[in-house]
Amino acid sequence: MSVHKAITKHSTKQNHLVQQFIRLDEERELAIDEAVKRCQAGDAFSTGRINEVTQKINTLARQGVVPQRKLVTKQMVEEYAGRL
């Protein structure tokens, strides 16, 4: 019985990490979209919020369940916006 409880506890923890990752990844994508829109409009933009969320994702990734994400530079946003 204790093995079953341990497996259940482990699975629950992994599921929680995955759910956090999904929420943070969506938040990161929204921040990227906002920066790209601002860049395309010629407005000032920052990668601060993108990288703040990225750091949270990478902290989760160190627990071995979810993938890491790269930090984003202004140049990366500009290059991507130029390709659209």
C-alpha positions in Angstrom: 0.0 0.0 0.0 2.8 2.5 0.8 4.3 1.9 -2.7 1.0 2.9 -4.2 0.9 6.0 -2.1 4.5 6.9 -3.0 3.7 6.5 -6.7 0.6 8.5 -6.4 2.4 11.3 -4.6 5.2 11.3 -7.2 2.7 11.4 -10.1 0.7 14.2 -8.4 3.9 16.3 -8.0 4.9 15.8 -11.6 1.4 16.7 -12.8 1.5 19.9 -10.7 4.9 20.8 -12.3 3.5 20.2 -15.8 0.4 22.3 -15.1 2.6 25.1 -13.7 4.8 24.9 -16.9 1.8 25.1 -19.2 0.5 28.2 -17.4 3.9 29.9 -17.4 4.6 28.9 -21.0 1.3 30.5 -22.1 2.2 33.6 -20.1 5.6 33.7 -21.8 4.1 33.4 -25.2 1.7 36.3 -24.5 4.7 38.5 -23.3 6.6 37.6 -26.5 3.6 38.5 -28.7 3.3 41.8 -26.9 6.9 42.6 -27.4 6.7 41.7 -31.1 3.6 43.9 -31.6 5.4 46.8 -30.0 8.5 46.2 -32.1 6.5 46.1 -35.3 4.7 49.3 -34.4 8.0 51.0 -33.7 7.3 51.4 -30.0 9.7 50.8 -27.2 9.6 47.3 -25.8 11.4 45.2 -23.2 12.2 41.6 -22.8 12.1 41.9 -19.0 8.7 40.2 -18.5 9.5 37.5 -21.0 12.7 36.6 -19.2 11.2 36.9 -15.8 8.7 34.1 -16.8 11.5 32.2 -18.5 13.5 32.1 -15.3 10.5 30.6 -13.5 10.1 28.0 -16.2 13.8 27.1 -16.0 13.5 26.8 -12.2 10.8 24.2 -12.8 12.9 22.5 -15.4 15.7 21.9 -13.0 13.3 19.4 -11.3 13.6 17.3 -14.4 10.0 17.1 -15.6 9.6 20.1 -18.0 11.8 21.6 -20.7 13.9 24.7 -20.3 13.3 27.8 -22.4 16.0 30.3 -23.7 16.2 33.8 -22.5 15.1 36.3 -25.1 17.1 39.3 -26.2 15.8 42.5 -27.9 17.7 41.4 -31.0 15.8 38.1 -31.1 12.5 40.0 -30.9 13.6 42.4 -33.7 14.7 39.6 -35.9 11.5 37.7 -35.4 9.3 40.8 -35.9 11.2 41.5 -39.2 10.4 38.0 -40.5 6.7 38.4 -39.9 
